[in-house]
Amino acid sequence: MTAGCFSWRADIDALVFRPQEHDGWCAVHRLAFRALLGRREPAPEDCLAYAATHAAAFEAAAAGKIARRGYDAVASLHLTSRDVARLL
């Protein structure tokens, strides 16, 4: 997967992507999309479509968290709905 491409991992019930200029994975659990989409049970397709529409906010949220926490280049991380919402 290339930077910025979103996919769904059913085993962890989350959207995943590799942030630009980062080798680790970033995950956004389906529960975060409840708040972002305002739906009780968002389907994976809904989550993927939302992330694609708001890709810049997801990338910026990941970059900000990586910088704030000082994660190394291969560290994995997760984003919450708040991480993303503050950049929309």
C-alpha positions in Angstrom: 0.0 0.0 0.0 1.3 3.4 -0.8 1.1 6.5 1.4 -2.3 7.8 1.9 -4.2 4.8 0.6 -6.9 3.6 2.9 -8.0 0.0 3.4 -10.2 -1.8 5.9 -8.9 -4.5 8.3 -11.7 -6.6 9.4 -9.6 -8.4 12.0 -9.3 -5.1 14.0 -12.5 -3.5 12.7 -10.5 -0.4 11.6 -9.5 1.7 8.7 -5.7 1.6 8.2 -3.2 3.7 6.1 0.4 4.6 6.1 0.8 8.3 6.7 3.0 10.2 4.2 6.7 10.0 5.0 6.1 7.4 7.7 6.6 3.7 7.5 4.3 2.7 10.4 0.6 2.0 10.2 -2.1 4.3 11.4 -5.5 2.8 12.4 -8.9 4.5 13.0 -11.3 2.2 14.7 -14.9 1.9 13.5 -16.0 3.4 16.8 -14.3 6.7 15.9 -16.4 6.8 12.8 -19.6 6.7 14.8 -18.8 10.3 16.0 -17.4 11.4 12.6 -20.3 10.1 10.6 -23.0 10.4 13.2 -24.1 6.8 12.7 -24.4 4.1 15.2 -23.1 1.3 13.0 -21.1 2.8 10.0 -20.2 0.2 7.4 -16.6 -0.2 6.4 -17.5 1.2 3.0 -18.9 4.4 4.6 -15.7 4.8 6.7 -13.5 4.3 3.6 -15.5 6.8 1.6 -15.4 9.4 4.5 -11.6 9.0 4.8 -11.1 9.4 1.1 -13.2 12.6 1.1 -11.3 14.0 4.1 -7.8 12.5 3.3 -6.0 15.7 4.1 -7.5 15.8 7.6 -6.5 12.2 8.3 -3.0 12.8 7.0 -2.6 16.0 9.1 -4.0 14.3 12.2 -1.5 11.5 11.8 1.4 13.8 11.2 0.5 15.9 14.2 0.3 12.9 16.5 3.6 11.6 15.2 5.3 14.9 15.8 3.7 15.5 19.2 4.5 12.1 20.5 7.9 11.8 18.9 7.2 8.5 17.3 10.0 6.9 15.3 9.6 6.2 11.5 8.2 2.7 11.9 5.9 3.2 14.9 2.2 2.4 14.5 -0.4 4.7 15.9 -4.2 5.2 16.1 -6.3 8.2 15.6 -9.4 9.1 17.6 -12.4 10.9 16.2 -11.2 14.0 18.1 -7.8 13.8 16.4 -9.5 14.0 13.0 -12.5 16.3 13.9 -10.2 19.1 15.0 -8.8 19.3 11.5 -12.1 19.3 9.6 
